[in-house]
Amino acid sequence: MYGLIHAVLPGAYIIHPVQGLLDYPLAFAALGLAGALKKIPVVGVAVGIVGRFIASFLAGIIFFTTLSIDGVVASAVYNGAYLIPEFVITAIVIYVLLKRKLLHIYL
């Protein structure tokens, strides 16, 4: 739902319907994969971020760069530049919440 809302807000950049699907609803829906690994939430966060990376990476290669090694590297660097810090920050927050017993995960 967030991806759909984000797609219609100012600043969204959609040049093709498939790119719009990859960059917005599918990329943000992939974050939901984190819930599949409730027993190991930091790994779940990693899986969710990797899913989002794959969707945005594919959109970058297909629609914003060339299908060459330079395009692949450019898409990986661009998407990794914000998703790696997002993973690190989120993993730290989840870890601290778990250690302080502020995050109750019901299995």
N, C-alpha and C positions, 0 to 999 in steps of 0.2 A: 504494500500500500504506500509506504514511504517513497519508493521509487517512482510510482505513478504521480504522486503529489509533486515530488522533486522535478519531474519531467515537465510539468506545466508552470512551474515557478519561474520568475525572471532569472536569467542567467543560464538556463538549460540550453544546451546546444545540440540540436538534432538536425542532421543533414539527410537522413534516410530512415525509414521506419524500422528496418532491422537494426541499425545502429542505435536508434532510440530504445528498442527493446533490450539490446545487450547492455547499454550503458546505464539504464535506469531500472526498470522493473526486475530484470534478471540479475543484474549485479547486486542490487540490494536484497533481493529474495535469497541469493546465495548466502548472505550473512545468517539467514535462518538455519543454515546447516550446523551452526554452533550448537543449537539445541539438541542435535542428534547425539552429542557426546556429553551428556549432562554429568556423567561420572568423572570425567576429566575435562573440566571447563576450559582450561587454558589451551588444551589441544583443540577443543571445539571452536574456540575463537580463531585459532590458526586455520582450521578447515574452512570456516566461514570467510575469512579474509582471502584465502587462496581461491575459493570459489568466486568471490567478487573480482579478484585479480584476473582470473581466467576470462570472465565475461568482458571486462574493460580492456584487457589485453587484446582479445580477438577483435573487438570493435576498433581499437587503435590500429591494428594491422590492416584490417579490411578497409576502413574508411578514412583514416587520417595519415597513413604512411604508405610506403610502397611495399609490395610483397618481395622484399629483399632482406638480406641480413641486417642492413642498416635500419630498415623499417621495423624489424622485429626487436632490435636493440633499443630503438627510440621508444617504441611502445612499452617495452619492459621497464626502461628507466623512468619514463613519465609516470606510469602507474605505480611502480615500486616506490617512487619518491614520496608519495603520500600514503600508500598502504602499509609500508614497513613501519613508519612511525605510528600509524593507527593501530597496528598489531601490538607494538611494544607498549604503548600507553594503555590499551585495553587489557592486555595480559597482566600488566602491573596492577591495574585497578582490580581485576578479578582476583588475583593472587592475594592482595591486601585484604579484600573483602572476605575471602575464604579463611585467611589466617586469623582475622579478628572475629570470625564466626558471625559476620554480618550478612552473609549470603547463605540463605537456607535453600538447598537444592533437595527437592523431594523426588526420590527415585521410585 
